[in-house]
């Protein structure tokens, strides 16, 4: 056992396929190292958690409904690994509830820190088993995409309950990520889509199928370095997500603003109803121009990168 254990995870961006991925369609996501979480763990007389959002004992944490996923995760790790009491110190730059995978990432960083502290081997399968356990409590019916994207280093083509494929994302374009500053509602949005499927059946299934097809087209556009095509696919996917009722006014306005300023494409990313949008721009100049416009419109934070694993520009 080490004196201090250390665990890290990144945020994630879903390029395409959110929501439809819950229904067995493919999605493309990548780890977003523009934001991340670091957790340190060491022995302590009681189980104690220190973070920006919560500071107290495990028993006190049980009183906070939004933390039940982490309480259960900590309890199961403590039992499975027969751990002594410990203090977790969690430092995050991932905005919570913004579609950037913060709940999965915090789980990844805690699990990694605890296994590191105990000097125990942790393979991907074991890591994902614990993250999925925590995500099941946080999100009810998660596809598992957040767990994979926040724990990896490569873009992924993801399908629920299937081995995922990693690939290179090298498109000649720039990706702008913008945080509306509005808390997303992934859990509720996923539930509402499920209700829509129940109520309207075939028409909603058709939208989900179309989203699945767009992911496959996006993969081809990426492999063939067709930035314009990829942009069109992203916007088409936003229009379908609107029909699934998972967008909101601010996201829609921000998407239109980007498109009106020559973006190749734009869409919400993640659970929706708030959170973040992503914009594809043909060059750095256009990306910076749109970035300024979105900031003036009221976006709380923006990140700009080449289209691939995070490379700040
Ligand atoms: C959340 O980041 C992505 C959703 O598709 C839900 C999930 O896949 O679990 C909305």
Boltz pocket constraint, residues with backbone or C-beta under 6 A from the ligand:
constraints:
  - pocket:
      binder: B
      contacts: [[A, 14], [A, 17], [A, 18], [A, 19], [A, 20], [A, 21], [A, 22], [A, 99], [A, 101], [A, 139], [A, 141], [A, 142], [A, 143], [A, 144], [A, 145], [A, 146], [A, 186], [A, 190], [A, 270], [A, 271], [A, 272]]
      max_distance: 6.0
